[in-house]
């Protein structure tokens, strides 16, 4: 109970002043535009909406209409269904979003505490490590990307996996599989990265005399549980992606890779901030104090027989994640080989990974765990042969000298521990004030009551660019669609269907004949036009466009709803050609 309250207070303090605006704003973190947070807000609503209907038509999200299975274009974040009751009861999307975010931060702290406490047998070390995990620099840097706030699945996987490979209990194997499934459902990126990193690091944990039969049975059980949770989502995503040819351009992946200097740069505090001539672009350093404690933890762990294997595994896990974060920039031994590109050729999904620098979250998690282990081990009374030898040697020293040395080490560890928390304390997060629905109620209610449930609506003007900045208005339109509940021809996602790009190209001249013919061909019946952002030339063309019929206008004349007049199929097809 103490830890739960402590982590909750820490989550509220580290995201302040979010707690004062839980139903009025959502955090954007370091995002310069609210596109991604608004899209995740819409995702929470869609999961809640489908949960209320028994998950019927789950993949047929009302965006990019008439494209099929639009929800498979992005992270489903299925775990957000836990806040569905908040949406149902309060009808506040922002409140559900913020409760989920704070819950994930608390879960991060609890999972970190659980893992380190199990490795060190020290509640104090576990609680301190949990606090450091809750304040993990990567998480708060990416606070505006909701799914990246969840690292508890990574920690729980490591916790139950280490327990299984120590005691070979089938319960731990099943829990490991469940933790992997939870990690993937909460964040596809983290789930995939975790499994890929374990693929290379796990063999080190298997180097031990064991019951081979129980090991095999446990691994099969682990895989079965994870598959039951992951495959329904992953299979649909792979199926849709195979029809879209979504391999990321090498230039994009190369640009979003980490470089070595990134691991010497912090975003807010600490001496590891990079030099003026540094190539660093991403603040991926866990901090000087955390790095120092992690080095001590690695040295002490490798020296002690009872923790040597786990420490070596964590170091290999860290090293593999760090190398994968370099993406196409990772050169093998100067031979010109790029392992990341070779892996992308035969591992499903890796070729679609846009941001390899996100592997750095595994590096930071490993550093915090090693740091926690060092603090506890240095204060524990060991029983190994190495420790016994140390004890015998120390008996020859004066008692006062030994006490003074231990006191210095103790204060040094405490100073480093406070340094970890100080360096990790995040900057004040940016907040996006939720737009007032009352100002949009009139036209939204008209759509909900005067149109058919399967009608397709287009919000105009369509974005002309392809950056995240160009799609903020689109995600706002997606927010309004959660109230009128009509399918949108617009949409934003991690990926875009090819049909959308074609439609987008054809409607840039709205309201010309080409754009109206494109809408007719796509089955769009209603156009919601923002008259404020429409160009004067387009406003003038609207009055003379015979293919549109105005059906509704708000009192302030800022929003108009036009009906796209139907035409014979032959005429539409002929003109579109």
C-alpha positions as CSV (number, residue, x, y, z in Angstrom):
1,X,0.0,0.0,0.0
2,X,2.8,2.4,0.9
3,X,4.5,1.9,-2.5
4,X,1.3,2.3,-4.4
5,X,0.6,5.7,-2.7
6,X,4.2,6.7,-3.1
7,X,4.3,6.0,-6.8
8,X,0.9,7.7,-7.3
9,X,2.1,10.9,-5.6
10,X,5.3,10.7,-7.6
11,X,3.4,10.3,-10.9
12,X,1.2,13.3,-10.0
13,X,4.2,15.4,-9.1
14,X,6.3,14.5,-12.1
15,X,3.4,15.4,-14.5
16,X,2.2,18.5,-12.6
17,X,0.0,20.5,-13.4
18,X,-1.8,17.8,-15.2
19,X,-3.6,16.7,-12.0
20,X,-5.4,20.1,-12.0
21,X,-6.8,19.6,-15.5
22,X,-7.5,15.9,-15.8
23,X,-10.7,16.5,-17.9
24,X,-9.6,19.7,-19.6
25,X,-6.2,19.0,-21.1
26,X,-3.9,16.2,-22.3
27,X,-0.1,16.2,-22.0
28,X,2.0,16.7,-25.2
29,X,5.3,16.1,-23.5
30,X,8.0,17.4,-25.9
31,X,5.7,17.1,-28.9
32,X,5.5,20.4,-30.8
33,X,2.0,19.7,-32.1
34,X,-0.9,17.8,-30.6
35,X,-1.5,15.4,-33.5
36,X,-0.2,12.2,-31.9
37,X,-1.8,12.8,-28.4
38,X,-5.2,13.6,-30.1
39,X,-4.9,10.4,-32.2
40,X,-4.2,8.4,-29.1
41,X,-7.2,10.1,-27.5
42,X,-9.3,8.9,-30.4
43,X,-7.8,5.4,-30.0
44,X,-8.9,5.2,-26.4
45,X,-12.5,6.2,-27.4
46,X,-12.6,3.6,-30.2
47,X,-11.5,0.8,-27.8
48,X,-14.1,1.9,-25.3
49,X,-16.8,2.1,-28.0
50,X,-16.0,-1.3,-29.3
51,X,-15.9,-2.8,-25.8
52,X,-19.4,-1.6,-25.3
53,X,-20.4,-3.5,-28.4
54,X,-18.6,-6.7,-27.5
55,X,-15.7,-5.7,-29.9
56,X,-17.9,-6.2,-32.9
57,X,-16.3,-4.7,-36.1
58,X,-13.2,-3.9,-34.1
59,X,-10.9,-3.5,-37.1
60,X,-13.4,-1.5,-39.1
61,X,-12.5,1.9,-37.5
62,X,-14.4,4.8,-39.0
63,X,-11.4,6.5,-40.6
64,X,-10.0,6.4,-44.1
65,X,-13.4,5.3,-45.4
66,X,-14.1,3.3,-47.5
67,X,-10.8,1.5,-46.7
68,X,-11.2,-1.8,-44.8
69,X,-9.6,-2.8,-41.5
70,X,-8.4,0.8,-40.9
71,X,-7.6,0.1,-37.2
72,X,-4.9,-2.3,-38.2
73,X,-3.0,0.6,-39.6
74,X,-1.7,1.7,-36.2
75,X,-1.1,0.7,-32.6
76,X,-4.3,-0.7,-31.2
77,X,-3.3,0.0,-27.6
78,X,-5.8,-2.6,-26.5
79,X,-4.9,-2.3,-22.9
80,X,-6.6,1.1,-22.8
81,X,-9.8,-0.8,-22.5
82,X,-9.3,-0.7,-18.8
83,X,-10.5,3.0,-18.8
84,X,-13.5,2.2,-21.0
85,X,-15.8,2.6,-17.9
86,X,-14.4,6.2,-17.5
87,X,-15.5,7.0,-21.1
88,X,-18.9,5.4,-20.6
89,X,-19.7,7.1,-17.3
90,X,-18.1,10.5,-17.7
91,X,-18.2,10.8,-21.5
92,X,-14.8,12.6,-21.1
93,X,-12.1,11.3,-23.4
94,X,-9.5,13.5,-21.8
95,X,-10.2,12.1,-18.3
96,X,-9.9,8.5,-19.5
97,X,-6.6,9.4,-21.3
98,X,-5.1,11.0,-18.2
99,X,-6.2,8.3,-15.8
100,X,-4.7,5.7,-18.1
101,X,-1.4,7.6,-18.4
102,X,-1.1,8.0,-14.6
103,X,-2.0,4.4,-14.1
104,X,0.8,3.3,-16.5
105,X,3.4,5.5,-14.7
106,X,2.4,3.9,-11.4
107,X,2.6,0.5,-12.9
108,X,6.1,1.3,-14.2
109,X,7.2,2.1,-10.7
110,X,5.6,-0.9,-9.2
111,X,7.0,-3.3,-11.8
112,X,10.5,-1.8,-11.4
113,X,10.3,-2.2,-7.6
114,X,9.1,-5.8,-8.0
115,X,12.0,-6.8,-10.3
116,X,14.8,-5.2,-8.3
117,X,13.4,-6.4,-4.9
118,X,13.3,-9.9,-6.2
119,X,16.9,-9.6,-7.4
120,X,18.3,-8.0,-4.2
121,X,15.9,-9.0,-1.4
122,X,15.9,-5.3,-0.4
123,X,12.6,-3.4,-0.3
124,X,14.4,-0.1,0.0
125,X,16.5,-0.8,-3.2
126,X,13.3,-1.9,-4.9
127,X,11.4,1.2,-4.0
128,X,14.2,3.6,-5.1
129,X,14.6,1.7,-8.4
130,X,10.8,1.9,-8.9
131,X,10.9,5.6,-8.4
132,X,13.8,5.9,-11.0
133,X,11.8,3.7,-13.4
134,X,8.7,5.9,-13.0
135,X,10.9,9.0,-13.7
136,X,12.7,7.2,-16.6
137,X,14.0,10.0,-18.9
138,X,12.9,8.3,-22.1
139,X,9.3,7.9,-20.9
140,X,8.9,11.5,-19.9
141,X,10.7,12.7,-23.1
142,X,8.1,10.8,-25.1
143,X,5.1,11.6,-22.7
144,X,3.1,12.9,-25.7
145,X,3.2,9.4,-27.3
146,X,0.9,7.6,-24.9
147,X,1.9,4.0,-25.8
148,X,5.6,4.8,-25.0
149,X,4.7,5.6,-21.4
150,X,4.3,1.9,-20.6
151,X,7.5,0.0,-19.6
152,X,5.9,-2.2,-17.0
153,X,5.4,-5.0,-19.5
154,X,9.2,-5.0,-20.1
155,X,10.0,-5.2,-16.4
156,X,7.4,-7.8,-15.7
157,X,8.7,-10.0,-18.5
158,X,12.3,-9.8,-17.1
159,X,11.0,-10.5,-13.6
160,X,9.0,-13.6,-14.4
161,X,11.6,-14.8,-17.0
162,X,14.4,-14.7,-14.5
163,X,12.3,-16.4,-11.9
164,X,11.3,-19.2,-14.3
165,X,14.9,-19.8,-15.4
166,X,15.9,-19.9,-11.7
167,X,13.2,-22.2,-10.3
168,X,11.6,-23.7,-13.5
169,X,8.0,-23.3,-12.2
170,X,5.3,-23.5,-14.9
171,X,3.4,-20.6,-13.2
172,X,6.3,-18.3,-13.9
173,X,6.5,-19.5,-17.5
174,X,2.9,-18.7,-18.0
175,X,3.2,-15.3,-16.4
176,X,6.2,-14.5,-18.6
177,X,4.1,-15.2,-21.6
178,X,1.3,-13.0,-20.2
179,X,3.8,-10.2,-19.6
180,X,5.0,-10.4,-23.2
181,X,1.4,-10.3,-24.4
182,X,0.6,-7.3,-22.2
183,X,3.7,-5.5,-23.4
184,X,2.8,-5.9,-27.0
185,X,-0.9,-5.0,-26.6
186,X,0.0,-1.8,-24.7
187,X,2.8,-0.8,-27.1
188,X,3.5,-2.8,-30.3
189,X,6.9,-1.1,-30.6
190,X,8.1,-2.1,-27.1
191,X,6.7,-5.7,-27.4
192,X,8.5,-6.2,-30.7
193,X,11.7,-4.6,-29.4
194,X,11.6,-6.7,-26.2
195,X,11.2,-10.0,-28.1
196,X,14.0,-9.1,-30.6
197,X,16.4,-8.2,-27.9
198,X,15.6,-11.3,-25.8
199,X,16.2,-13.4,-28.9
200,X,19.9,-12.5,-28.7
201,X,20.3,-12.1,-24.9
202,X,18.3,-15.0,-23.6
203,X,20.8,-17.8,-24.4
204,X,23.1,-16.4,-21.7
205,X,20.4,-17.2,-19.1
206,X,20.1,-20.7,-20.4
207,X,23.8,-21.5,-19.7
208,X,23.1,-23.5,-16.6
209,X,22.6,-27.1,-15.5
210,X,18.9,-27.6,-15.5
211,X,16.0,-30.0,-16.0
212,X,15.9,-29.9,-19.8
213,X,12.4,-31.3,-20.0
214,X,10.9,-28.6,-17.7
215,X,12.8,-25.9,-19.6
216,X,11.3,-27.0,-22.9
217,X,7.8,-27.4,-21.5
218,X,8.1,-24.0,-19.9
219,X,9.3,-22.3,-23.0
220,X,6.5,-23.9,-25.0
221,X,3.9,-22.7,-22.4
222,X,5.4,-19.2,-22.4
223,X,5.2,-19.0,-26.2
224,X,1.6,-20.4,-26.2
225,X,0.3,-17.8,-23.7
226,X,2.0,-14.9,-25.5
227,X,0.7,-16.1,-28.9
228,X,-2.9,-16.3,-27.7
229,X,-2.6,-12.7,-26.7
230,X,-0.5,-11.3,-29.5
231,X,-1.4,-13.2,-32.6
232,X,-5.0,-11.9,-33.1
233,X,-3.6,-8.4,-33.3
234,X,-0.2,-9.2,-35.1
235,X,-1.7,-11.4,-37.8
236,X,-4.3,-8.7,-38.8
237,X,-1.6,-6.0,-38.8
238,X,0.8,-8.2,-40.9
239,X,-2.1,-9.1,-43.3
240,X,-3.0,-5.5,-43.9
241,X,0.6,-4.4,-44.2
242,X,1.3,-7.1,-46.8
243,X,-1.3,-5.5,-49.1
244,X,0.0,-2.0,-48.7
245,X,3.8,-2.4,-49.2
246,X,4.7,-0.4,-46.1
247,X,8.5,-0.9,-45.9
248,X,10.0,2.3,-44.5
249,X,12.4,4.2,-46.7
250,X,16.0,3.6,-45.6
251,X,16.5,7.4,-45.5
252,X,13.8,7.8,-42.9
253,X,15.0,4.9,-40.7
254,X,18.6,6.2,-41.0
255,X,17.5,9.7,-39.9
256,X,15.7,8.3,-36.8
257,X,18.4,6.0,-35.7
258,X,20.4,6.7,-32.5
259,X,24.1,7.7,-32.7
260,X,26.6,7.0,-29.9
261,X,26.7,10.7,-28.9
262,X,22.9,10.4,-28.1
263,X,23.8,8.3,-25.0
264,X,25.8,11.2,-23.7
265,X,23.0,13.7,-24.0
266,X,20.3,14.5,-21.4
267,X,17.3,16.6,-22.2
268,X,17.1,18.7,-19.0
269,X,19.8,18.2,-16.3
270,X,23.1,16.6,-15.6
271,X,26.6,16.9,-16.9
272,X,26.1,14.4,-19.7
273,X,24.6,17.0,-22.1
274,X,26.8,16.6,-25.1
275,X,29.4,18.9,-26.6
276,X,28.7,21.8,-28.9
277,X,30.1,19.8,-31.9
278,X,28.3,16.6,-31.0
279,X,26.2,14.7,-33.5
280,X,23.6,13.9,-30.8
281,X,20.0,14.5,-31.7
282,X,18.1,12.4,-29.2
283,X,18.5,12.7,-25.4
284,X,19.0,9.0,-24.6
285,X,21.3,9.2,-21.6
286,X,20.0,7.6,-18.3
287,X,22.1,10.3,-16.5
288,X,25.6,10.4,-15.0
289,X,24.5,9.2,-11.5
290,X,22.5,6.3,-12.9
291,X,25.3,5.3,-15.3
292,X,27.8,5.3,-12.4
293,X,25.7,3.1,-10.2
294,X,25.0,0.8,-13.1
295,X,28.7,0.3,-13.6
296,X,29.2,-0.4,-9.9
297,X,26.3,-2.8,-10.0
298,X,27.7,-4.6,-13.0
299,X,31.1,-5.0,-11.4
300,X,29.7,-6.2,-8.1
301,X,27.2,-8.5,-9.7
302,X,29.8,-10.2,-11.9
303,X,32.1,-10.6,-8.9
304,X,29.5,-12.4,-6.8
305,X,28.7,-16.0,-7.8
306,X,25.0,-15.9,-6.9
307,X,24.3,-12.9,-9.2
308,X,26.9,-13.4,-11.9
309,X,24.6,-15.0,-14.5
310,X,21.7,-12.5,-14.1
311,X,24.1,-9.6,-14.2
312,X,25.8,-10.9,-17.4
313,X,22.3,-11.3,-19.0
314,X,21.4,-7.7,-18.1
315,X,24.6,-6.4,-19.6
316,X,24.1,-8.4,-22.8
317,X,20.5,-7.3,-22.9
318,X,21.6,-3.7,-22.6
319,X,24.4,-4.1,-25.2
320,X,22.1,-5.7,-27.8
321,X,19.4,-3.0,-27.3
322,X,22.1,-0.3,-27.7
323,X,23.4,-1.8,-30.9
324,X,19.9,-2.2,-32.4
325,X,19.1,1.4,-31.6
326,X,21.8,2.4,-34.0
327,X,19.6,1.0,-36.8
328,X,21.2,1.0,-40.3
329,X,24.1,3.0,-38.8
330,X,25.3,-0.1,-36.9
331,X,28.4,-1.4,-38.7
332,X,29.7,-4.8,-37.7
333,X,33.4,-4.8,-36.8
334,X,34.2,-2.3,-39.5
335,X,33.5,-4.9,-42.2
336,X,30.8,-2.8,-43.9
337,X,28.0,-5.2,-42.8
338,X,24.9,-3.6,-41.4
339,X,23.2,-6.2,-39.1
340,X,20.0,-4.2,-38.8
341,X,19.4,-4.2,-42.5
342,X,20.2,-8.0,-42.7
343,X,17.7,-8.7,-39.9
344,X,15.1,-6.5,-41.6
345,X,15.3,-8.8,-44.7
346,X,14.0,-11.9,-42.8
347,X,12.3,-10.7,-39.6
348,X,8.6,-9.8,-40.2
349,X,7.8,-6.3,-39.1
350,X,11.4,-4.9,-38.7
351,X,11.4,-3.4,-42.2
352,X,8.4,-1.3,-41.1
353,X,10.1,0.1,-38.0
354,X,10.5,3.8,-38.4
355,X,12.4,4.8,-35.2
356,X,15.1,2.4,-34.1
357,X,16.3,4.9,-31.5
358,X,13.4,3.7,-29.3
359,X,15.4,0.6,-28.4
360,X,17.1,3.1,-26.0
361,X,14.3,2.6,-23.6
362,X,15.6,-1.0,-23.0
363,X,19.0,0.5,-22.4
364,X,17.7,2.9,-19.7
365,X,15.6,0.2,-18.0
366,X,18.7,-2.1,-17.8
367,X,20.8,0.7,-16.3
368,X,18.2,1.4,-13.6
369,X,18.0,-2.3,-12.7
370,X,21.7,-2.6,-12.5
371,X,21.9,0.6,-10.4
372,X,19.4,-0.8,-8.0
373,X,21.3,-4.0,-7.7
374,X,24.5,-2.2,-6.9
375,X,22.9,-0.3,-4.1
376,X,21.4,-3.3,-2.4
377,X,24.3,-5.7,-2.9
378,X,26.8,-3.3,-1.5
379,X,24.8,-3.2,1.8
380,X,24.0,-6.9,2.0
381,X,25.8,-9.6,3.9
382,X,26.9,-12.2,1.3
383,X,27.5,-15.8,1.8
384,X,29.6,-16.7,-1.3
385,X,33.3,-17.8,-1.2
386,X,34.4,-14.5,-2.6
387,X,32.6,-12.6,0.1
388,X,34.0,-14.9,2.8
389,X,37.5,-14.2,1.6
390,X,36.8,-10.5,1.7
391,X,35.6,-10.8,5.2
392,X,38.7,-12.7,6.3
393,X,41.0,-10.1,4.7
394,X,39.0,-7.3,6.4
395,X,39.5,-8.8,9.8
396,X,43.1,-7.9,9.6
397,X,42.3,-4.2,9.2
398,X,41.6,-1.9,12.1
399,X,37.9,-1.8,13.0
400,X,37.7,2.0,12.8
401,X,39.2,1.9,9.3
402,X,36.6,-0.6,8.1
403,X,33.8,1.4,9.7
404,X,35.0,4.6,8.1
405,X,35.3,3.1,4.7
406,X,31.9,1.6,4.9
407,X,30.4,4.9,6.0
408,X,32.0,6.7,3.1
409,X,30.7,4.1,0.6
410,X,27.2,4.4,2.2
411,X,27.1,8.2,1.8
412,X,28.5,7.9,-1.7
413,X,25.7,5.5,-2.7
414,X,23.1,7.8,-1.1
415,X,24.5,10.8,-3.0
416,X,24.4,8.9,-6.3
417,X,20.9,7.7,-5.5
418,X,19.7,11.3,-5.0
419,X,21.6,12.2,-8.2
420,X,19.6,9.7,-10.1
421,X,16.3,11.2,-9.0
422,X,17.5,14.8,-9.6
423,X,18.8,14.1,-13.0
424,X,15.7,12.2,-14.0
425,X,13.2,14.7,-12.7
426,X,11.3,15.8,-15.8
427,X,10.6,19.3,-17.1
428,X,7.1,20.6,-16.9
429,X,5.1,18.8,-19.6
430,X,3.3,20.7,-22.3
431,X,-0.5,20.5,-22.1
432,X,-3.0,20.7,-24.9
433,X,-6.2,22.3,-23.8
434,X,-9.1,20.3,-25.1
435,X,-11.3,22.2,-27.6
436,X,-14.8,22.9,-26.4
437,X,-17.4,20.6,-27.8
438,X,-20.2,23.1,-27.2
439,X,-18.8,25.2,-29.9
440,X,-19.1,22.3,-32.3
441,X,-22.3,20.8,-31.0
442,X,-24.8,22.3,-33.6
443,X,-23.2,20.8,-36.7
444,X,-22.1,17.6,-35.0
445,X,-25.7,17.0,-33.7
446,X,-27.0,17.7,-37.2
447,X,-24.8,15.0,-38.7
448,X,-25.7,12.5,-36.0
449,X,-29.5,13.0,-36.4
450,X,-29.9,13.9,-40.1
451,X,-27.6,11.5,-41.8
452,X,-27.4,7.7,-42.2
453,X,-25.1,5.7,-39.9
454,X,-23.1,4.3,-42.9
455,X,-22.6,7.7,-44.6
456,X,-19.1,8.9,-45.3
457,X,-18.1,12.4,-44.2
458,X,-15.1,14.4,-45.5
459,X,-13.6,17.4,-43.5
460,X,-12.3,20.1,-45.7
461,X,-9.8,21.4,-46.4
462,X,-7.7,18.2,-46.7
463,X,-4.1,18.4,-45.5
464,X,-1.6,19.1,-48.3
465,X,1.6,18.0,-46.6
466,X,2.7,14.7,-45.0
467,X,4.2,15.9,-41.7
468,X,2.7,15.5,-38.3
469,X,2.1,19.3,-38.3
470,X,-0.2,19.0,-41.3
471,X,-2.5,16.5,-39.6
472,X,-3.5,18.3,-36.4
473,X,-6.7,19.5,-37.8
474,X,-7.4,16.0,-39.0
475,X,-7.1,14.6,-35.5
476,X,-9.3,17.3,-34.2
477,X,-11.9,16.2,-36.8
478,X,-11.4,12.6,-35.6
479,X,-12.2,13.9,-32.0
480,X,-15.5,15.4,-33.2
481,X,-16.3,12.2,-35.0
482,X,-16.4,10.4,-31.6
483,X,-19.6,12.5,-31.0
484,X,-21.4,12.4,-34.4
485,X,-20.1,8.8,-35.0
486,X,-20.0,8.9,-38.8
487,X,-17.3,7.4,-41.0
488,X,-14.6,9.8,-42.1
489,X,-12.8,9.9,-45.4
490,X,-10.1,11.7,-43.4
491,X,-7.8,10.0,-41.0
492,X,-4.4,9.9,-39.3
493,X,-2.4,6.8,-38.3
494,X,1.0,5.2,-38.0
495,X,0.5,4.2,-41.6
496,X,-1.8,5.4,-44.3
497,X,-3.7,3.2,-46.9
498,X,-2.7,3.8,-50.5
499,X,-6.3,4.7,-51.3
500,X,-6.2,7.7,-49.0
501,X,-3.1,9.1,-50.7
502,X,-4.9,8.9,-54.0
503,X,-8.0,10.6,-52.6
504,X,-5.9,13.2,-50.9
505,X,-4.1,14.1,-54.2
506,X,-7.4,14.4,-56.1
507,X,-9.1,16.8,-53.6
508,X,-6.4,19.4,-53.2
509,X,-8.3,21.7,-55.6
510,X,-11.6,21.5,-53.6
511,X,-14.2,22.5,-54.7
512,X,-13.3,21.9,-58.3
513,X,-14.9,19.1,-60.4
514,X,-12.0,16.7,-60.0
515,X,-12.3,16.8,-56.2
516,X,-16.0,16.3,-56.3
517,X,-15.7,13.4,-58.7
518,X,-13.1,11.8,-56.4
519,X,-15.5,12.1,-53.5
520,X,-18.3,10.6,-55.4
521,X,-16.2,7.7,-56.5
522,X,-15.1,7.2,-52.8
523,X,-18.7,7.2,-51.6
524,X,-18.4,10.5,-49.7
525,X,-21.8,12.0,-49.2
526,X,-21.2,14.9,-46.8
527,X,-18.5,17.6,-46.8
528,X,-17.9,19.5,-43.5
529,X,-16.2,22.7,-44.6
530,X,-14.2,25.0,-42.3
531,X,-14.9,28.3,-44.0
532,X,-12.2,30.1,-41.9
533,X,-9.3,28.0,-43.2
534,X,-10.6,27.7,-46.8
535,X,-8.8,30.0,-49.2
536,X,-10.8,33.0,-50.6
537,X,-10.6,31.5,-54.1
538,X,-12.1,28.3,-52.9
539,X,-14.9,30.1,-51.0
540,X,-15.8,31.9,-54.2
541,X,-15.9,28.6,-56.2
542,X,-18.2,27.1,-53.6
543,X,-21.1,29.4,-54.5
544,X,-21.0,28.3,-58.1
545,X,-20.4,24.5,-57.6
546,X,-23.4,22.7,-59.0
547,X,-22.3,19.3,-57.6
548,X,-22.7,20.5,-54.0
549,X,-25.8,21.4,-52.1
550,X,-25.5,23.3,-48.8
551,X,-27.6,21.6,-46.0
552,X,-26.4,23.3,-42.8
553,X,-24.5,26.3,-41.6
554,X,-23.6,27.3,-38.0
555,X,-24.8,30.6,-36.6
556,X,-21.3,32.1,-36.8
557,X,-21.0,30.9,-40.4
558,X,-17.7,29.2,-39.7
559,X,-18.8,25.6,-40.5
560,X,-20.9,24.6,-43.5
561,X,-22.2,21.1,-44.4
562,X,-22.6,20.3,-48.1
563,X,-24.2,17.3,-49.6
564,X,-22.3,15.8,-52.6
565,X,-24.9,15.3,-55.2
566,X,-25.0,11.8,-56.6
567,X,-24.4,11.2,-60.3
568,X,-24.8,8.1,-62.5
569,X,-22.0,5.6,-62.0
570,X,-21.0,5.6,-65.7
571,X,-20.6,9.4,-65.7
572,X,-18.5,9.4,-62.6
573,X,-16.2,6.7,-63.8
574,X,-15.9,8.3,-67.2
575,X,-15.0,11.8,-65.9
576,X,-12.6,10.4,-63.3
577,X,-10.7,8.7,-66.0
